[in-house]
Amino acid sequence: MSADPSTRFSQRLDPEVYDRIQERMLPMLAAAKVDALITDHPEDVSYLTGFFHHPGERPVAALLEASGRIVLLVPELERQHAEEQRARSEIVTFAEYPGLENPFAPLCRAAKPARRIAVTTQITHHRLALLRSAFDDVEWVPSEMVTTARFIKLPEEIALHREAARITDLMLHEGVGLVRDAIVSGAPFPSEADLAAHVGRVGVGKMYREHADVVVISFLAGGLVYAGANSAIPHGLPSSYRLRDGDTFMLSLGAAVGGRFVEGERTFVLGEPTSDQRRYHDTIRDAQAEGGRAIAPGTRCCDSNARCLDVIRDAGLGSYLRHRQGHGIGLGMHEPPWLEDGDPTVLRPGMIVSNEPGIYIPGHAGYRISDSMLVTETGSEPLTSFPRSLADCVIPL
């Protein structure tokens, strides 16, 4: 018998949290001297209203007025979905897309007259053209204000990230467990696809057993698994390749609880490591440790990135670098700010960023260690806790 849903971890934020999120936006609208803000980005919509959906050709948009009033536009087929999710907004609908009427016309009729409206910069040219056609005599002001507001997580959001980290750690343990079980039983080693399917089942199953009101998005739990030379491709997809004695392999996993993401990645060695495997893994561990120290309030993202990656360069392995230190994490697995040379954003308490230096040696393997880091008042805290040292990431035969 399943547990009483009322006793399980709820993934839905309380309505008053959305009230606070909407209220924190109002000074930004005032500073920009706009009458309203419109966004059709699915992550922004869920951030402002609590309505999660799978984006498609039918527009879904939120309009926040400078008065604090918020209106959610959905196609009629999504009305019940929005109501059942208790979207914190007024709801207006359009009949169908493309329809006989501009789908944004109902939003225009519901909105108060406005002369200047901020619009998020990720809107497509086609959607912006529809907005311009629906709203007469409006100046459209490109804005990143919702993205900026999302930088700093509220305590209730951080609790969701922590729960996602717990599930991510569990999947890492279970992935290693599947390999160890094969060793003990004498069965063939699992393939990359076997490992990926196993950890996904573990993570999603755990989520539904222990959580109420699961927020369903395109990714709930799981990730990428690659071994041997395949792991030298940073975002390679799991294949039928079966692990072998001596392989380096990577579990690149994550989970989303309440729509809030966490990632945790570890690199393992199957059997006794060679001197090169030790050097590569230890260098990445040292770089990740320095990256964790660099992630702190008042530090610019670009400076944190330099401190982290300089460890790799100083070890003579800079030619194997292919990417930055990390990126922001929230309602998106990858979102601003970027821990990269070109981003001067100053880190502040409440931000969550990844700390994931990696090196990739063609024909051999990749080595990456990643934790999702919460910026605190005094430094940073890794939300994921699976051990990171080579000693903890060797699976003896």
TORKOL-4160 file (C-alpha; in steps of 0.2 Angstrom, whole numbers, padded with zeros to 4 digits, m for minus):
397
<pt num="1" X="0000" Y="0000" Z="0000"/>
<pt num="2" X="0007" Y="0017" Z="m0004"/>
<pt num="3" X="0010" Y="0031" Z="0009"/>
<pt num="4" X="m0003" Y="0043" Z="0013"/>
<pt num="5" X="0000" Y="0058" Z="0000"/>
<pt num="6" X="m0003" Y="0070" Z="0014"/>
<pt num="7" X="0013" Y="0064" Z="0023"/>
<pt num="8" X="0024" Y="0064" Z="0008"/>
<pt num="9" X="0035" Y="0078" Z="0001"/>
<pt num="10" X="0025" Y="0090" Z="m0009"/>
<pt num="11" X="0033" Y="0097" Z="m0025"/>
<pt num="12" X="0021" Y="0111" Z="m0027"/>
<pt num="13" X="0025" Y="0128" Z="m0019"/>
<pt num="14" X="0012" Y="0137" Z="m0008"/>
<pt num="15" X="0002" Y="0150" Z="m0017"/>
<pt num="16" X="0010" Y="0164" Z="m0006"/>
<pt num="17" X="0027" Y="0160" Z="m0013"/>
<pt num="18" X="0021" Y="0165" Z="m0030"/>
<pt num="19" X="0014" Y="0181" Z="m0022"/>
<pt num="20" X="0031" Y="0185" Z="m0016"/>
<pt num="21" X="0039" Y="0180" Z="m0033"/>
<pt num="22" X="0027" Y="0192" Z="m0042"/>
<pt num="23" X="0030" Y="0206" Z="m0029"/>
<pt num="24" X="0048" Y="0205" Z="m0031"/>
<pt num="25" X="0046" Y="0209" Z="m0050"/>
<pt num="26" X="0036" Y="0225" Z="m0047"/>
<pt num="27" X="0051" Y="0236" Z="m0043"/>
<pt num="28" X="0060" Y="0230" Z="m0059"/>
<pt num="29" X="0045" Y="0235" Z="m0069"/>
<pt num="30" X="0045" Y="0252" Z="m0061"/>
<pt num="31" X="0064" Y="0254" Z="m0064"/>
<pt num="32" X="0061" Y="0250" Z="m0082"/>
<pt num="33" X="0047" Y="0262" Z="m0083"/>
<pt num="34" X="0035" Y="0249" Z="m0091"/>
<pt num="35" X="0017" Y="0246" Z="m0088"/>
<pt num="36" X="0018" Y="0228" Z="m0090"/>
<pt num="37" X="0029" Y="0213" Z="m0094"/>
<pt num="38" X="0024" Y="0198" Z="m0105"/>
<pt num="39" X="0034" Y="0182" Z="m0107"/>
<pt num="40" X="0030" Y="0166" Z="m0116"/>
<pt num="41" X="0045" Y="0157" Z="m0110"/>
<pt num="42" X="0039" Y="0141" Z="m0102"/>
<pt num="43" X="0051" Y="0142" Z="m0087"/>
<pt num="44" X="0047" Y="0160" Z="m0084"/>
<pt num="45" X="0028" Y="0156" Z="m0085"/>
<pt num="46" X="0030" Y="0142" Z="m0072"/>
<pt num="47" X="0041" Y="0154" Z="m0061"/>
<pt num="48" X="0028" Y="0168" Z="m0061"/>
<pt num="49" X="0012" Y="0158" Z="m0060"/>
<pt num="50" X="0016" Y="0140" Z="m0055"/>
<pt num="51" X="0009" Y="0133" Z="m0071"/>
<pt num="52" X="0020" Y="0120" Z="m0079"/>
<pt num="53" X="0017" Y="0114" Z="m0097"/>
<pt num="54" X="0025" Y="0106" Z="m0112"/>
<pt num="55" X="0028" Y="0120" Z="m0125"/>
<pt num="56" X="0021" Y="0118" Z="m0142"/>
<pt num="57" X="0014" Y="0128" Z="m0156"/>
<pt num="58" X="0000" Y="0135" Z="m0146"/>
<pt num="59" X="0006" Y="0151" Z="m0136"/>
<pt num="60" X="0006" Y="0151" Z="m0117"/>
<pt num="61" X="0011" Y="0168" Z="m0109"/>
<pt num="62" X="0010" Y="0177" Z="m0093"/>
<pt num="63" X="0007" Y="0196" Z="m0092"/>
<pt num="64" X="0012" Y="0205" Z="m0076"/>
<pt num="65" X="0005" Y="0222" Z="m0074"/>
<pt num="66" X="0014" Y="0236" Z="m0064"/>
<pt num="67" X="m0001" Y="0236" Z="m0052"/>
<pt num="68" X="0004" Y="0218" Z="m0048"/>
<pt num="69" X="m0011" Y="0210" Z="m0057"/>
<pt num="70" X="m0006" Y="0194" Z="m0067"/>
<pt num="71" X="m0015" Y="0186" Z="m0082"/>
<pt num="72" X="m0011" Y="0169" Z="m0089"/>
<pt num="73" X="m0015" Y="0165" Z="m0107"/>
<pt num="74" X="m0017" Y="0147" Z="m0112"/>
<pt num="75" X="m0026" Y="0138" Z="m0126"/>
<pt num="76" X="m0043" Y="0132" Z="m0121"/>
<pt num="77" X="m0037" Y="0114" Z="m0121"/>
<pt num="78" X="m0025" Y="0119" Z="m0107"/>
<pt num="79" X="m0038" Y="0128" Z="m0096"/>
<pt num="80" X="m0042" Y="0113" Z="m0085"/>
<pt num="81" X="m0023" Y="0109" Z="m0083"/>
<pt num="82" X="m0019" Y="0127" Z="m0077"/>
<pt num="83" X="m0034" Y="0126" Z="m0065"/>
<pt num="84" X="m0029" Y="0110" Z="m0058"/>
<pt num="85" X="m0011" Y="0116" Z="m0055"/>
<pt num="86" X="m0019" Y="0131" Z="m0046"/>
<pt num="87" X="m0010" Y="0143" Z="m0057"/>
<pt num="88" X="m0008" Y="0159" Z="m0046"/>
<pt num="89" X="m0016" Y="0171" Z="m0059"/>
<pt num="90" X="m0031" Y="0176" Z="m0069"/>
<pt num="91" X="m0034" Y="0164" Z="m0084"/>
<pt num="92" X="m0039" Y="0169" Z="m0101"/>
<pt num="93" X="m0040" Y="0157" Z="m0116"/>
<pt num="94" X="m0040" Y="0157" Z="m0135"/>
<pt num="95" X="m0049" Y="0144" Z="m0145"/>
<pt num="96" X="m0036" Y="0136" Z="m0156"/>
<pt num="97" X="m0020" Y="0139" Z="m0165"/>
<pt num="98" X="m0018" Y="0146" Z="m0178"/>
<pt num="99" X="m0036" Y="0150" Z="m0176"/>
<pt num="100" X="m0048" Y="0163" Z="m0184"/>
<pt num="101" X="m0042" Y="0176" Z="m0171"/>
<pt num="102" X="m0024" Y="0181" Z="m0166"/>
<pt num="103" X="m0021" Y="0170" Z="m0151"/>
<pt num="104" X="m0014" Y="0185" Z="m0141"/>
<pt num="105" X="m0031" Y="0195" Z="m0144"/>
<pt num="106" X="m0039" Y="0188" Z="m0128"/>
<pt num="107" X="m0024" Y="0193" Z="m0118"/>
<pt num="108" X="m0025" Y="0211" Z="m0125"/>
<pt num="109" X="m0043" Y="0212" Z="m0121"/>
<pt num="110" X="m0039" Y="0207" Z="m0103"/>
<pt num="111" X="m0025" Y="0219" Z="m0101"/>
<pt num="112" X="m0026" Y="0236" Z="m0095"/>
<pt num="113" X="m0021" Y="0249" Z="m0108"/>
<pt num="114" X="m0002" Y="0250" Z="m0109"/>
<pt num="115" X="0010" Y="0261" Z="m0118"/>
<pt num="116" X="0026" Y="0252" Z="m0114"/>
<pt num="117" X="0027" Y="0233" Z="m0112"/>
<pt num="118" X="0043" Y="0223" Z="m0108"/>
<pt num="119" X="0045" Y="0207" Z="m0117"/>
<pt num="120" X="0058" Y="0194" Z="m0113"/>
<pt num="121" X="0072" Y="0192" Z="m0126"/>
<pt num="122" X="0069" Y="0174" Z="m0130"/>
<pt num="123" X="0053" Y="0176" Z="m0138"/>
<pt num="124" X="0053" Y="0171" Z="m0157"/>
<pt num="125" X="0051" Y="0183" Z="m0171"/>
<pt num="126" X="0034" Y="0175" Z="m0175"/>
<pt num="127" X="0027" Y="0177" Z="m0158"/>
<pt num="128" X="0033" Y="0195" Z="m0156"/>
<pt num="129" X="0024" Y="0199" Z="m0173"/>
<pt num="130" X="0008" Y="0191" Z="m0166"/>
<pt num="131" X="0010" Y="0202" Z="m0150"/>
<pt num="132" X="0012" Y="0218" Z="m0160"/>
<pt num="133" X="m0003" Y="0214" Z="m0171"/>
<pt num="134" X="m0014" Y="0211" Z="m0156"/>
<pt num="135" X="m0008" Y="0226" Z="m0145"/>
<pt num="136" X="m0010" Y="0243" Z="m0154"/>
<pt num="137" X="0001" Y="0258" Z="m0151"/>
<pt num="138" X="0013" Y="0249" Z="m0139"/>
<pt num="139" X="0032" Y="0251" Z="m0137"/>
<pt num="140" X="0040" Y="0234" Z="m0134"/>
<pt num="141" X="0055" Y="0234" Z="m0123"/>
<pt num="142" X="0067" Y="0219" Z="m0123"/>
<pt num="143" X="0070" Y="0214" Z="m0105"/>
<pt num="144" X="0080" Y="0201" Z="m0095"/>
<pt num="145" X="0071" Y="0205" Z="m0079"/>
<pt num="146" X="0063" Y="0188" Z="m0076"/>
<pt num="147" X="0080" Y="0180" Z="m0079"/>
<pt num="148" X="0088" Y="0191" Z="m0067"/>
<pt num="149" X="0074" Y="0188" Z="m0054"/>
<pt num="150" X="0077" Y="0170" Z="m0056"/>
<pt num="151" X="0095" Y="0171" Z="m0051"/>
<pt num="152" X="0091" Y="0172" Z="m0032"/>
<pt num="153" X="0081" Y="0157" Z="m0026"/>
<pt num="154" X="0069" Y="0159" Z="m0012"/>
<pt num="155" X="0070" Y="0147" Z="0003"/>
<pt num="156" X="0056" Y="0136" Z="m0003"/>
<pt num="157" X="0064" Y="0134" Z="m0020"/>
<pt num="158" X="0081" Y="0129" Z="m0011"/>
<pt num="159" X="0071" Y="0116" Z="m0002"/>
<pt num="160" X="0066" Y="0108" Z="m0019"/>
<pt num="161" X="0084" Y="0109" Z="m0025"/>
<pt num="162" X="0090" Y="0100" Z="m0010"/>
<pt num="163" X="0077" Y="0086" Z="m0013"/>
<pt num="164" X="0083" Y="0085" Z="m0031"/>
<pt num="165" X="0101" Y="0083" Z="m0024"/>
<pt num="166" X="0096" Y="0069" Z="m0013"/>
<pt num="167" X="0088" Y="0059" Z="m0027"/>
<pt num="168" X="0104" Y="0063" Z="m0038"/>
<pt num="169" X="0115" Y="0056" Z="m0025"/>
<pt num="170" X="0104" Y="0041" Z="m0024"/>
<pt num="171" X="0105" Y="0038" Z="m0042"/>
<pt num="172" X="0124" Y="0039" Z="m0042"/>
<pt num="173" X="0125" Y="0026" Z="m0028"/>
<pt num="174" X="0113" Y="0015" Z="m0037"/>
<pt num="175" X="0123" Y="0016" Z="m0054"/>
<pt num="176" X="0139" Y="0011" Z="m0045"/>
<pt num="177" X="0129" Y="m0003" Z="m0036"/>
<pt num="178" X="0123" Y="m0010" Z="m0053"/>
<pt num="179" X="0142" Y="m0012" Z="m0059"/>
<pt num="180" X="0147" Y="m0020" Z="m0042"/>
<pt num="181" X="0132" Y="m0032" Z="m0043"/>
<pt num="182" X="0139" Y="m0038" Z="m0060"/>
<pt num="183" X="0156" Y="m0040" Z="m0053"/>
<pt num="184" X="0150" Y="m0050" Z="m0038"/>
<pt num="185" X="0138" Y="m0061" Z="m0048"/>
<pt num="186" X="0150" Y="m0064" Z="m0063"/>
<pt num="187" X="0137" Y="m0057" Z="m0075"/>
<pt num="188" X="0142" Y="m0046" Z="m0090"/>
<pt num="189" X="0146" Y="m0028" Z="m0086"/>
<pt num="190" X="0131" Y="m0016" Z="m0090"/>
<pt num="191" X="0131" Y="m0006" Z="m0105"/>
<pt num="192" X="0130" Y="0013" Z="m0105"/>
<pt num="193" X="0111" Y="0011" Z="m0110"/>
<pt num="194" X="0109" Y="m0002" Z="m0096"/>
<pt num="195" X="0116" Y="0010" Z="m0083"/>
<pt num="196" X="0106" Y="0025" Z="m0090"/>
<pt num="197" X="0090" Y="0016" Z="m0089"/>
<pt num="198" X="0093" Y="0009" Z="m0072"/>
<pt num="199" X="0097" Y="0025" Z="m0064"/>
<pt num="200" X="0082" Y="0034" Z="m0072"/>
<pt num="201" X="0070" Y="0020" Z="m0065"/>
<pt num="202" X="0078" Y="0022" Z="m0048"/>
<pt num="203" X="0076" Y="0041" Z="m0048"/>
<pt num="204" X="0059" Y="0042" Z="m0055"/>
<pt num="205" X="0052" Y="0028" Z="m0045"/>
<pt num="206" X="0059" Y="0036" Z="m0029"/>
<pt num="207" X="0051" Y="0052" Z="m0034"/>
<pt num="208" X="0034" Y="0045" Z="m0036"/>
<pt num="209" X="0035" Y="0034" Z="m0020"/>
<pt num="210" X="0040" Y="0048" Z="m0009"/>
<pt num="211" X="0032" Y="0064" Z="m0016"/>
<pt num="212" X="0015" Y="0071" Z="m0018"/>
<pt num="213" X="0010" Y="0083" Z="m0033"/>
<pt num="214" X="0025" Y="0078" Z="m0043"/>
<pt num="215" X="0028" Y="0092" Z="m0056"/>
<pt num="216" X="0030" Y="0083" Z="m0072"/>
<pt num="217" X="0042" Y="0091" Z="m0085"/>
<pt num="218" X="0052" Y="0084" Z="m0099"/>
<pt num="219" X="0065" Y="0078" Z="m0088"/>
<pt num="220" X="0062" Y="0071" Z="m0070"/>
<pt num="221" X="0077" Y="0060" Z="m0066"/>
<pt num="222" X="0092" Y="0051" Z="m0075"/>
<pt num="223" X="0105" Y="0058" Z="m0086"/>
<pt num="224" X="0120" Y="0053" Z="m0097"/>
<pt num="225" X="0131" Y="0038" Z="m0095"/>
<pt num="226" X="0147" Y="0036" Z="m0106"/>
<pt num="227" X="0162" Y="0024" Z="m0104"/>
<pt num="228" X="0179" Y="0023" Z="m0111"/>
<pt num="229" X="0183" Y="0033" Z="m0127"/>
<pt num="230" X="0164" Y="0038" Z="m0128"/>
<pt num="231" X="0166" Y="0049" Z="m0112"/>
<pt num="232" X="0178" Y="0060" Z="m0121"/>
<pt num="233" X="0163" Y="0068" Z="m0130"/>
<pt num="234" X="0156" Y="0079" Z="m0116"/>
<pt num="235" X="0137" Y="0077" Z="m0121"/>
<pt num="236" X="0138" Y="0060" Z="m0129"/>
<pt num="237" X="0122" Y="0050" Z="m0128"/>
<pt num="238" X="0122" Y="0032" Z="m0120"/>
<pt num="239" X="0125" Y="0018" Z="m0132"/>
<pt num="240" X="0126" Y="m0001" Z="m0132"/>
<pt num="241" X="0144" Y="0000" Z="m0127"/>
<pt num="242" X="0147" Y="m0012" Z="m0113"/>
<pt num="243" X="0159" Y="m0007" Z="m0099"/>
<pt num="244" X="0176" Y="m0016" Z="m0099"/>
<pt num="245" X="0190" Y="m0019" Z="m0086"/>
<pt num="246" X="0201" Y="m0004" Z="m0084"/>
<pt num="247" X="0188" Y="0008" Z="m0092"/>
<pt num="248" X="0185" Y="0026" Z="m0086"/>
<pt num="249" X="0166" Y="0029" Z="m0086"/>
<pt num="250" X="0156" Y="0044" Z="m0081"/>
<pt num="251" X="0138" Y="0045" Z="m0073"/>
<pt num="252" X="0132" Y="0063" Z="m0078"/>
<pt num="253" X="0115" Y="0063" Z="m0068"/>
<pt num="254" X="0102" Y="0075" Z="m0062"/>
<pt num="255" X="0084" Y="0077" Z="m0056"/>
<pt num="256" X="0071" Y="0090" Z="m0056"/>
<pt num="257" X="0059" Y="0092" Z="m0040"/>
<pt num="258" X="0045" Y="0104" Z="m0042"/>
<pt num="259" X="0053" Y="0109" Z="m0058"/>
<pt num="260" X="0070" Y="0114" Z="m0049"/>
<pt num="261" X="0085" Y="0105" Z="m0056"/>
<pt num="262" X="0101" Y="0099" Z="m0048"/>
<pt num="263" X="0115" Y="0089" Z="m0057"/>
<pt num="264" X="0129" Y="0078" Z="m0050"/>
<pt num="265" X="0142" Y="0070" Z="m0060"/>
<pt num="266" X="0156" Y="0058" Z="m0055"/>
<pt num="267" X="0170" Y="0049" Z="m0065"/>
<pt num="268" X="0174" Y="0031" Z="m0060"/>
<pt num="269" X="0188" Y="0019" Z="m0064"/>
<pt num="270" X="0184" Y="0001" Z="m0066"/>
<pt num="271" X="0199" Y="m0009" Z="m0059"/>
<pt num="272" X="0216" Y="m0003" Z="m0054"/>
<pt num="273" X="0219" Y="0015" Z="m0061"/>
<pt num="274" X="0234" Y="0018" Z="m0072"/>
<pt num="275" X="0246" Y="0032" Z="m0068"/>
<pt num="276" X="0238" Y="0043" Z="m0082"/>
<pt num="277" X="0220" Y="0039" Z="m0075"/>
<pt num="278" X="0226" Y="0045" Z="m0057"/>
<pt num="279" X="0234" Y="0061" Z="m0064"/>
<pt num="280" X="0218" Y="0065" Z="m0074"/>
<pt num="281" X="0206" Y="0061" Z="m0060"/>
<pt num="282" X="0216" Y="0070" Z="m0047"/>
<pt num="283" X="0218" Y="0086" Z="m0058"/>
<pt num="284" X="0200" Y="0087" Z="m0060"/>
<pt num="285" X="0197" Y="0084" Z="m0042"/>
<pt num="286" X="0209" Y="0098" Z="m0037"/>
<pt num="287" X="0201" Y="0110" Z="m0050"/>
<pt num="288" X="0184" Y="0106" Z="m0044"/>
<pt num="289" X="0189" Y="0109" Z="m0026"/>
<pt num="290" X="0197" Y="0126" Z="m0031"/>
<pt num="291" X="0181" Y="0130" Z="m0041"/>
<pt num="292" X="0171" Y="0127" Z="m0025"/>
<pt num="293" X="0182" Y="0139" Z="m0015"/>
<pt num="294" X="0180" Y="0152" Z="m0029"/>
<pt num="295" X="0161" Y="0151" Z="m0029"/>
<pt num="296" X="0157" Y="0164" Z="m0016"/>
<pt num="297" X="0147" Y="0180" Z="m0014"/>
<pt num="298" X="0156" Y="0195" Z="m0022"/>
<pt num="299" X="0166" Y="0184" Z="m0034"/>
<pt num="300" X="0163" Y="0188" Z="m0053"/>
<pt num="301" X="0158" Y="0172" Z="m0063"/>
<pt num="302" X="0173" Y="0175" Z="m0075"/>
<pt num="303" X="0185" Y="0176" Z="m0060"/>
<pt num="304" X="0178" Y="0160" Z="m0053"/>
<pt num="305" X="0180" Y="0151" Z="m0070"/>
<pt num="306" X="0198" Y="0157" Z="m0071"/>
<pt num="307" X="0203" Y="0151" Z="m0054"/>
<pt num="308" X="0195" Y="0134" Z="m0057"/>
<pt num="309" X="0202" Y="0131" Z="m0075"/>
<pt num="310" X="0219" Y="0138" Z="m0071"/>
<pt num="311" X="0222" Y="0122" Z="m0060"/>
<pt num="312" X="0220" Y="0112" Z="m0076"/>
<pt num="313" X="0231" Y="0123" Z="m0086"/>
<pt num="314" X="0245" Y="0123" Z="m0073"/>
<pt num="315" X="0245" Y="0104" Z="m0073"/>
<pt num="316" X="0249" Y="0104" Z="m0091"/>
<pt num="317" X="0232" Y="0098" Z="m0096"/>
<pt num="318" X="0225" Y="0114" Z="m0104"/>
<pt num="319" X="0224" Y="0107" Z="m0121"/>
<pt num="320" X="0211" Y="0095" Z="m0115"/>
<pt num="321" X="0199" Y="0108" Z="m0110"/>
<pt num="322" X="0183" Y="0110" Z="m0119"/>
<pt num="323" X="0171" Y="0120" Z="m0108"/>
<pt num="324" X="0169" Y="0133" Z="m0094"/>
<pt num="325" X="0168" Y="0129" Z="m0076"/>
<pt num="326" X="0149" Y="0129" Z="m0075"/>
<pt num="327" X="0132" Y="0138" Z="m0076"/>
<pt num="328" X="0117" Y="0143" Z="m0067"/>
<pt num="329" X="0104" Y="0130" Z="m0062"/>
<pt num="330" X="0086" Y="0133" Z="m0057"/>
<pt num="331" X="0070" Y="0130" Z="m0067"/>
<pt num="332" X="0082" Y="0126" Z="m0082"/>
<pt num="333" X="0096" Y="0114" Z="m0081"/>
<pt num="334" X="0107" Y="0127" Z="m0090"/>
<pt num="335" X="0103" Y="0145" Z="m0086"/>
<pt num="336" X="0112" Y="0161" Z="m0083"/>
<pt num="337" X="0123" Y="0166" Z="m0075"/>
<pt num="338" X="0138" Y="0157" Z="m0084"/>
<pt num="339" X="0154" Y="0153" Z="m0075"/>
<pt num="340" X="0164" Y="0158" Z="m0090"/>
<pt num="341" X="0177" Y="0171" Z="m0095"/>
<pt num="342" X="0164" Y="0182" Z="m0104"/>
<pt num="343" X="0151" Y="0184" Z="m0089"/>
<pt num="344" X="0155" Y="0197" Z="m0076"/>
<pt num="345" X="0140" Y="0193" Z="m0066"/>
<pt num="346" X="0144" Y="0195" Z="m0047"/>
<pt num="347" X="0139" Y="0179" Z="m0037"/>
<pt num="348" X="0126" Y="0183" Z="m0023"/>
<pt num="349" X="0119" Y="0172" Z="m0009"/>
<pt num="350" X="0104" Y="0162" Z="m0015"/>
<pt num="351" X="0111" Y="0158" Z="m0032"/>
<pt num="352" X="0114" Y="0140" Z="m0038"/>
<pt num="353" X="0127" Y="0136" Z="m0050"/>
<pt num="354" X="0136" Y="0121" Z="m0056"/>
<pt num="355" X="0154" Y="0117" Z="m0053"/>
<pt num="356" X="0160" Y="0105" Z="m0066"/>
<pt num="357" X="0177" Y="0106" Z="m0073"/>
<pt num="358" X="0182" Y="0093" Z="m0086"/>
<pt num="359" X="0195" Y="0087" Z="m0097"/>
<pt num="360" X="0193" Y="0076" Z="m0113"/>
<pt num="361" X="0207" Y="0065" Z="m0120"/>
<pt num="362" X="0202" Y="0059" Z="m0137"/>
<pt num="363" X="0203" Y="0040" Z="m0139"/>
<pt num="364" X="0205" Y="0038" Z="m0120"/>
<pt num="365" X="0191" Y="0045" Z="m0109"/>
<pt num="366" X="0184" Y="0061" Z="m0101"/>
<pt num="367" X="0185" Y="0066" Z="m0083"/>
<pt num="368" X="0172" Y="0078" Z="m0075"/>
<pt num="369" X="0166" Y="0080" Z="m0058"/>
<pt num="370" X="0151" Y="0091" Z="m0055"/>
<pt num="371" X="0141" Y="0097" Z="m0040"/>
<pt num="372" X="0127" Y="0110" Z="m0039"/>
<pt num="373" X="0133" Y="0124" Z="m0028"/>
<pt num="374" X="0122" Y="0135" Z="m0017"/>
<pt num="375" X="0130" Y="0152" Z="m0014"/>
<pt num="376" X="0129" Y="0156" Z="0004"/>
<pt num="377" X="0133" Y="0172" Z="0015"/>
<pt num="378" X="0151" Y="0165" Z="0018"/>
<pt num="379" X="0155" Y="0155" Z="0003"/>
<pt num="380" X="0146" Y="0140" Z="m0006"/>
<pt num="381" X="0139" Y="0123" Z="m0001"/>
<pt num="382" X="0138" Y="0108" Z="m0013"/>
<pt num="383" X="0120" Y="0101" Z="m0013"/>
<pt num="384" X="0126" Y="0085" Z="m0020"/>
<pt num="385" X="0137" Y="0074" Z="m0008"/>
<pt num="386" X="0143" Y="0059" Z="m0017"/>
<pt num="387" X="0162" Y="0057" Z="m0013"/>
<pt num="388" X="0173" Y="0065" Z="m0026"/>
<pt num="389" X="0191" Y="0057" Z="m0023"/>
<pt num="390" X="0198" Y="0044" Z="m0034"/>
<pt num="391" X="0199" Y="0032" Z="m0019"/>
<pt num="392" X="0180" Y="0033" Z="m0018"/>
<pt num="393" X="0177" Y="0032" Z="m0037"/>
<pt num="394" X="0187" Y="0016" Z="m0040"/>
<pt num="395" X="0177" Y="0000" Z="m0042"/>
<pt num="396" X="0189" Y="m0014" Z="m0038"/>
<pt num="397" X="0187" Y="m0030" Z="m0048"/>
